[in-house]
Amino acid sequence: MTFTLPDTAATTGPAAPLLDADFYAFQHQLSEPEQRALSGIRHFLDTEVRPFADDHWERAESPRHLVPRIAELGLFGNAFPETAQFPNSAVFRGWVALEISRADPSTATFIGVHSGLAMTAIAVGGSAEQKAEWLPRLAAGELVAAFGLTEPGHGSDTARGLETTAERRRRDDGEDEWVLNGSKRWIGNGAFADLVVIWARDVADDQVKGFLVRTPTPGFRASKIERKQSLRAVENADIELSGVVVPERDRLQEIHSFRDVAIVLRLTRADVAWQGLGVAVGAYEAALAYAKSRVQFGKPIASFQLVQQKLANALANITACIALCMRVSQMQDEGIQADHHSAMAKAFVTARMRETVALCREIVGGNGIQLDHGVARYFADAEAVYTFEGTFDMNSLIVGRAITGIAAFV
């Protein structure tokens, strides 16, 4: 299967201009083709995503109509040799995550779950046949995927506490199959996904295995989680698995324990750091525009010293986070990124993100709680990004284990 970039995103077009928040011109570290591709992606985000993001957020509906355009731009498949539209780096893919989250953190999460988590699980844990079967279809947007790891009673302790079970049995025709039972919670895209990567503990050897579950399978039930106040346009689901039968061919053949699952999480955790950076950039841009246009005491509030101090602090946070994200992605390109590297990036960047969106909400004042003024959505969405893909505390402890050689998880 081949893909063609539209003219607006062609790698032969003009390079994207620097963002106002890119104070040290980090974007110039991307290759010329990457910068040109970034221009088309940014155009798509500014014209087809950002203008409608508040409406989708308020209605708590995922922008599923964008799937064909997202696939056309290659945003689902750029990380995988089987589906990439052109050679690109982890740094480029991180910058794209920044750009998407800058426009809409919910859309960034939708893409991150589909391609970052589910497709990476197949790329890391699938056989050659499974990669050939699923990655092109997922990259083309023919199917929407989700990633089922977290459970109602287990988040941070999933590695040891996973309760969903998988039992292998032999059919009368001699073929093997697995029976899955258990529950999952907070599954992004889970309310409407066609395919869910379900992680379950093998009752025979007590090791975690991965399974590709088609959602029409009998015994699979997903219900949308309502009343969320963060990433509202991500349709998270509670999933119940009651005697779900999965053929052996749909077990991820290269996943043998949670150590293999951790490889997937290491790769995607760095992307979430970039996503958190995008949240901070989006809030900063909105606050800066507001400060220049909002007049109080006869002049724009951008002329007030305390407002400028908040803007300067926000920009310093963003600049430091870009540097950290750039380096952790360079390490991925070099093949030397370890769990503690991505954990530090996720923890530090999302903590600074939280500070930054708070500063930006202060700048916008009372209007900062209303969607119309640009900051409120980022302020609310930051809370979910701060927590998922490993809490600040757990990621800090992963770094602490690397520093001391002592695990302090319990």
Disulfide bonds with the S-S distance in Angstrom:
none
